[in-house]
Amino acid sequence: MEKYKEYIGFHGTTAENAEKILTEKKFKRSEKPDEWLGNGIYFFAYPEDAAWWCKEYKKLTYPNEYVILQVEIAAKSVLDLLSSKIDIDKFKGFCDLVKRRSPVLPNGEKRKNYMSLAIKIMQKENECRRDMIIGGFEQNRKTWYKKDDSTRNKFPITVTQIQYCVQTNDCIKNITTYEREKGDML
């Protein structure tokens, strides 16, 4: 029997989209040409980050306009750009390769990042197709300190937002509405 790596992910979306996802039991893949971790279905490792996405990026309010969905993910193969030294080193090599590529996307828009291109080439040329990609991004939207806080350098940790990019709905085993715990700040 094949072994799967299991994860819990959180997806923030409009109430209307959440209803459709729960009914159809599937998510729509993002196919934008410049996604952070390539094309796929995006989840956060923590519900607070999914709520942040809805509030800050989509400008939605809770509880009327957005819903957080919780999913169980079962992936056979994972490209772990957060904690696998081997995966990170491979990825860095592909990032170095694409740095010299065109700063313009095929649709004429300016390229926002090269990560998506590096992942696409890595999966295609390196025969490194993975069910899921994990990436960590600096969480600069909410800081632990005020700008003038002199203790900031005494706690030199980077707060990271973890995202999952799942390649197909086949990896998603269960979809439910996330129920906030009492006191959650979503």
Secondary structure as UniProt FT lines:
FT   STRAND          5..14
FT   HELIX           15..24
FT   TURN            33..34
FT   TURN            36..37
FT   STRAND          40..44
FT   HELIX           47..52
FT   HELIX           53..57
FT   TURN            62..65
FT   STRAND          66..75
FT   STRAND          78..80
FT   TURN            81..83
FT   HELIX           85..98
FT   TURN            99..100
FT   TURN            106..107
FT   HELIX           115..125
FT   STRAND          132..138
FT   TURN            147..148
FT   TURN            150..151
FT   HELIX           152..154
FT   STRAND          160..166
FT   HELIX           169..171
FT   STRAND          172..177
FT   TURN            182..183
//
